[in-house]
Amino acid sequence: MTNAGRAQALVIGLTLMGCVGEDPVPQHVEWVRVDGKPLTSQFNRDSTACRSDTQKANRAGDVGLSEKQAKAIDDAFARCMANRGYVEHRQDLR
């Protein structure tokens, strides 16, 4: 499995883990590189490109989105970032 494939599997796993339980726990989310190296200025360019691509795909914008639509947009962004070698790291705030 390639690094991008592993990153996607990890993102999907983390997403599914977040769906378990009745009471959502507030979380701090940060992005890390799959290879463990520190983030560079390339991260900002990748994040901007992924956000732009995600927004272009969803012409509705942020106003009036259902929870399901907002989650789909977040998931698309996470997939884009995974394809570029990043994964979300979530930490519970409780």
Backbone as ProteinMPNN parsed JSONL, in Angstrom:
{"seq_chain_A": "MTNAGRAQALVIGLTLMGCVGEDPVPQHVEWVRVDGKPLTSQFNRDSTACRSDTQKANRAGDVGLSEKQAKAIDDAFARCMANRGYVEHRQDLR", "coords_chain_A": {"N_chain_A": [[0.85, -1.172, 0.0], [0.544, 2.214, -0.809], [1.927, 5.327, 0.54], [-0.016, 7.345, 0.339], [-2.308, 5.8, 0.156], [-2.26, 4.524, 2.659], [-2.54, 6.788, 4.245], [-5.11, 7.62, 3.502], [-6.59, 5.426, 4.436], [-6.118, 5.698, 7.163], [-7.317, 8.201, 7.646], [-9.979, 7.578, 7.052], [-10.434, 5.626, 9.015], [-10.074, 7.163, 11.361], [-12.162, 8.934, 11.004], [-14.382, 7.223, 11.138], [-14.08, 6.334, 13.769], [-14.701, 8.652, 15.095], [-17.406, 8.699, 14.776], [-18.529, 6.969, 16.55], [-20.35, 6.445, 19.524], [-22.493, 8.391, 21.72], [-22.39, 11.013, 22.728], [-20.731, 13.613, 21.441], [-17.279, 14.301, 21.772], [-15.509, 17.241, 22.424], [-12.874, 18.221, 20.256], [-9.441, 18.861, 19.518], [-7.978, 19.589, 16.502], [-5.317, 18.884, 14.362], [-3.063, 18.992, 11.6], [-0.786, 16.56, 10.396], [2.209, 15.323, 8.882], [2.324, 12.345, 6.95], [4.744, 11.02, 6.759], [6.0, 11.799, 9.038], [7.663, 13.984, 9.119], [8.376, 17.487, 9.839], [5.872, 20.086, 9.367], [5.94, 22.245, 6.549], [6.209, 25.297, 4.615], [4.995, 24.375, 2.38], [2.8, 22.992, 3.262], [0.869, 24.994, 3.749], [0.355, 25.842, 1.127], [-0.637, 23.446, 0.026], [-2.893, 23.02, 1.657], [-4.424, 25.295, 1.045], [-4.876, 24.83, -1.689], [-6.363, 22.44, -1.566], [-8.606, 23.292, -0.103], [-9.614, 25.176, -1.872], [-10.207, 23.551, -4.116], [-12.155, 21.923, -2.962], [-14.154, 23.779, -2.345], [-14.792, 24.656, -4.904], [-15.947, 22.366, -5.914], [-18.224, 22.299, -4.431], [-20.486, 24.37, -5.0], [-22.393, 25.594, -3.466], [-21.511, 26.947, -1.254], [-20.891, 28.069, 2.164], [-23.205, 28.829, 3.455], [-26.206, 27.859, 4.866], [-25.788, 25.1, 4.711], [-26.494, 21.662, 5.167], [-25.897, 19.44, 7.923], [-24.982, 17.015, 6.945], [-24.074, 17.733, 4.365], [-22.014, 19.514, 5.043], [-20.299, 17.757, 6.359], [-19.615, 16.086, 4.229], [-18.151, 17.87, 2.673], [-16.005, 18.409, 4.416], [-14.936, 15.824, 4.531], [-14.13, 15.473, 1.87], [-12.134, 17.406, 1.745], [-10.328, 16.311, 3.61], [-9.639, 13.948, 2.253], [-8.337, 15.015, 0.019], [-6.154, 16.25, 1.281], [-4.964, 13.962, 2.378], [-4.163, 12.683, 0.043], [-2.08, 14.308, -0.567], [-0.268, 13.729, 1.337], [-0.799, 14.188, 4.068], [-2.34, 13.868, 7.314], [-5.117, 14.03, 9.557], [-4.764, 14.772, 12.971], [-6.336, 14.094, 15.865], [-7.252, 15.286, 19.049], [-8.768, 14.702, 22.092], [-10.536, 17.117, 24.014], [-11.562, 16.918, 26.514]], "CA_chain_A": [[0.0, 0.0, 0.0], [1.324, 3.442, -0.886], [1.723, 6.264, 1.652], [-1.308, 8.015, 0.153], [-3.326, 4.803, 0.505], [-2.247, 4.391, 4.121], [-3.092, 8.026, 4.812], [-6.554, 7.583, 3.301], [-7.13, 4.433, 5.362], [-6.071, 6.288, 8.497], [-8.349, 9.246, 7.711], [-11.274, 6.896, 7.119], [-10.517, 5.02, 10.339], [-10.291, 8.223, 12.35], [-13.509, 9.454, 10.783], [-15.322, 6.253, 11.682], [-13.956, 6.354, 15.226], [-15.402, 9.839, 15.562], [-18.851, 8.485, 14.669], [-18.959, 6.051, 17.601], [-20.713, 7.097, 20.78], [-23.671, 9.242, 21.666], [-22.075, 12.387, 23.082], [-19.454, 13.958, 20.821], [-16.272, 14.907, 22.633], [-14.796, 18.315, 21.722], [-11.543, 17.789, 19.868], [-8.477, 19.752, 18.86], [-7.538, 18.908, 15.277], [-4.172, 19.455, 13.67], [-2.583, 18.166, 10.488], [0.594, 16.092, 10.476], [2.649, 14.617, 7.674], [2.326, 10.887, 7.08], [6.119, 10.561, 6.922], [6.501, 12.245, 10.336], [8.502, 15.182, 9.01], [7.65, 18.703, 10.242], [5.164, 20.828, 8.328], [6.693, 23.343, 5.932], [5.336, 26.237, 3.914], [4.241, 23.602, 1.389], [1.523, 22.647, 3.886], [-0.069, 26.096, 3.5], [-0.035, 25.794, -0.286], [-1.478, 22.256, -0.157], [-4.161, 23.261, 2.341], [-5.16, 26.281, 0.246], [-5.307, 24.166, -2.922], [-7.431, 21.493, -1.238], [-9.797, 24.06, 0.28], [-10.123, 25.763, -3.113], [-10.809, 22.464, -4.902], [-13.358, 21.485, -2.253], [-15.164, 24.821, -2.504], [-15.235, 24.649, -6.303], [-16.818, 21.202, -6.078], [-19.478, 22.591, -3.75], [-20.812, 25.754, -5.342], [-23.412, 26.129, -2.552], [-20.892, 27.782, -0.225], [-21.068, 27.647, 3.55], [-24.477, 29.292, 4.005], [-27.343, 26.961, 4.771], [-25.441, 23.704, 4.469], [-26.93, 20.696, 6.158], [-24.777, 18.775, 8.606], [-24.49, 15.98, 6.034], [-23.31, 18.402, 3.311], [-20.788, 20.037, 5.649], [-19.417, 16.605, 6.603], [-19.11, 15.643, 2.919], [-17.114, 18.83, 2.284], [-14.849, 18.132, 5.278], [-14.362, 14.544, 4.108], [-13.439, 15.703, 0.591], [-10.913, 18.131, 2.08], [-9.421, 15.35, 4.249], [-9.121, 13.054, 1.201], [-7.373, 15.795, -0.765], [-4.948, 16.395, 2.1], [-4.342, 12.633, 2.461], [-3.492, 12.451, -1.237], [-0.873, 15.14, -0.58], [0.658, 13.229, 2.351], [-1.121, 14.673, 5.411], [-3.451, 13.21, 8.003], [-5.595, 14.765, 10.726], [-4.497, 14.221, 14.301], [-7.371, 14.628, 16.753], [-7.001, 15.105, 20.49], [-9.93, 15.065, 22.896], [-10.336, 18.26, 24.899], [-12.1, 16.616, 27.849]], "C_chain_A": [[0.894, 1.233, 0.0], [1.065, 4.317, 0.338], [0.373, 6.955, 1.551], [-2.444, 7.065, 0.526], [-3.414, 4.59, 2.001], [-2.866, 5.61, 4.784], [-4.61, 8.038, 4.664], [-7.202, 6.59, 4.26], [-7.163, 4.981, 6.78], [-7.142, 7.352, 8.664], [-9.729, 8.606, 7.839], [-11.472, 6.273, 8.493], [-10.789, 6.048, 11.423], [-11.688, 8.806, 12.231], [-14.543, 8.514, 11.381], [-15.269, 6.207, 13.2], [-14.705, 7.546, 15.801], [-16.913, 9.686, 15.525], [-19.392, 7.623, 15.801], [-19.29, 6.84, 18.86], [-21.87, 8.051, 20.597], [-23.34, 10.715, 21.873], [-20.731, 12.757, 22.474], [-18.524, 14.683, 21.801], [-15.593, 16.028, 21.854], [-13.354, 17.892, 21.443], [-10.732, 18.944, 19.284], [-7.957, 18.97, 17.665], [-6.341, 19.643, 14.707], [-3.741, 18.48, 12.587], [-1.128, 17.797, 10.728], [0.926, 15.397, 9.159], [2.696, 13.127, 7.945], [3.734, 10.369, 7.347], [6.752, 11.039, 8.23], [7.374, 13.483, 10.299], [7.693, 16.413, 9.434], [6.943, 19.362, 9.054], [6.039, 21.968, 7.828], [5.694, 24.307, 5.292], [4.528, 25.53, 2.826], [2.878, 23.205, 1.946], [0.483, 23.734, 3.607], [-0.552, 26.093, 2.055], [-0.96, 24.605, -0.554], [-2.856, 22.46, 0.459], [-5.032, 24.233, 1.547], [-5.699, 25.645, -1.027], [-6.458, 23.204, -2.648], [-8.719, 22.225, -0.87], [-10.444, 24.664, -0.971], [-10.83, 24.711, -3.959], [-12.124, 22.013, -4.28], [-14.478, 22.504, -2.436], [-15.673, 24.894, -3.937], [-16.216, 23.504, -6.545], [-18.178, 21.436, -5.434], [-19.818, 24.061, -3.961], [-21.808, 26.383, -4.375], [-22.813, 27.066, -1.51], [-21.218, 27.278, 1.165], [-22.436, 27.99, 4.122], [-25.56, 28.241, 3.785], [-27.008, 25.515, 4.478], [-26.016, 22.822, 5.565], [-25.693, 20.081, 6.812], [-24.149, 17.726, 7.701], [-23.64, 16.596, 4.923], [-21.979, 18.922, 3.859], [-19.796, 18.906, 5.902], [-18.823, 16.108, 5.289], [-17.992, 16.564, 2.439], [-15.852, 18.593, 3.104], [-14.151, 16.845, 4.872], [-13.591, 14.691, 2.795], [-12.122, 16.433, 0.828], [-9.882, 17.17, 2.685], [-8.828, 14.384, 3.227], [-8.072, 13.764, 0.361], [-6.057, 15.924, 0.002], [-4.218, 15.051, 2.227], [-3.59, 12.312, 1.182], [-2.2, 13.247, -1.355], [0.082, 14.774, 0.561], [0.416, 13.715, 3.768], [-2.268, 13.865, 6.005], [-3.842, 14.074, 9.203], [-5.21, 14.029, 11.989], [-5.492, 14.895, 15.228], [-7.025, 14.311, 18.207], [-8.235, 15.573, 21.247], [-9.602, 16.196, 23.852], [-10.915, 18.033, 26.284], [-11.09, 15.902, 28.676]], "O_chain_A": [[1.886, 1.288, 0.727], [0.112, 4.09, 1.084], [-0.311, 7.133, 2.559], [-3.427, 7.478, 1.142], [-4.508, 4.487, 2.556], [-3.615, 5.493, 5.753], [-5.321, 8.422, 5.593], [-8.251, 6.88, 4.835], [-8.124, 4.755, 7.515], [-7.805, 7.409, 9.7], [-10.549, 9.046, 8.644], [-12.553, 6.376, 9.073], [-11.629, 5.835, 12.297], [-12.322, 9.132, 13.234], [-15.475, 8.956, 12.053], [-16.303, 6.058, 13.851], [-15.283, 7.452, 16.884], [-17.63, 10.454, 16.167], [-20.607, 7.555, 15.99], [-18.589, 7.788, 19.213], [-22.191, 8.467, 19.484], [-23.957, 11.577, 21.247], [-19.694, 12.275, 22.931], [-18.948, 15.561, 22.553], [-15.141, 15.801, 20.732], [-12.7, 17.282, 22.288], [-11.262, 19.86, 18.655], [-7.542, 17.82, 17.802], [-6.348, 20.868, 14.583], [-4.026, 17.285, 12.661], [-0.337, 18.614, 11.2], [0.042, 14.948, 8.429], [3.063, 12.696, 9.038], [3.908, 9.393, 8.076], [7.909, 10.724, 8.508], [7.784, 13.981, 11.347], [6.463, 16.388, 9.393], [7.355, 19.217, 7.903], [6.785, 22.577, 8.595], [4.481, 24.138, 5.422], [3.489, 26.035, 2.399], [1.909, 23.092, 1.196], [-0.658, 23.425, 3.266], [-1.734, 26.315, 1.79], [-1.949, 24.736, -1.274], [-3.869, 22.112, -0.148], [-6.234, 24.016, 1.396], [-6.845, 25.888, -1.407], [-7.422, 23.156, -3.412], [-9.804, 21.818, -1.285], [-11.667, 24.663, -1.11], [-11.928, 24.952, -4.463], [-13.095, 21.751, -4.991], [-15.628, 22.126, -2.659], [-16.853, 25.162, -4.164], [-17.189, 23.652, -7.285], [-19.172, 20.837, -5.844], [-19.447, 24.902, -3.141], [-22.052, 27.587, -4.449], [-23.526, 27.892, -0.941], [-21.76, 26.184, 1.326], [-22.794, 27.483, 5.185], [-25.795, 27.796, 2.661], [-27.878, 24.768, 4.032], [-26.023, 23.191, 6.74], [-24.581, 20.199, 6.298], [-22.929, 17.563, 7.686], [-22.596, 16.046, 4.572], [-20.941, 18.785, 3.211], [-18.594, 19.069, 5.688], [-17.647, 15.747, 5.242], [-17.004, 16.103, 1.868], [-14.75, 18.576, 2.555], [-12.922, 16.774, 4.866], [-12.524, 14.101, 2.629], [-11.113, 16.125, 0.194], [-8.707, 17.206, 2.32], [-7.651, 14.034, 3.315], [-7.038, 13.184, 0.029], [-4.98, 15.731, -0.562], [-2.988, 15.01, 2.188], [-2.503, 11.736, 1.225], [-1.324, 12.904, -2.15], [1.114, 15.421, 0.741], [1.324, 13.665, 4.597], [-3.059, 13.259, 5.284], [-3.004, 14.76, 9.788], [-5.318, 12.805, 12.066], [-5.495, 16.118, 15.364], [-6.57, 13.216, 18.536], [-8.693, 16.702, 21.068], [-8.518, 16.232, 24.433], [-10.767, 18.892, 27.152], [-11.362, 15.565, 29.828]]}, "name": "protein", "num_of_chains": 1, "seq": "MTNAGRAQALVIGLTLMGCVGEDPVPQHVEWVRVDGKPLTSQFNRDSTACRSDTQKANRAGDVGLSEKQAKAIDDAFARCMANRGYVEHRQDLR"}
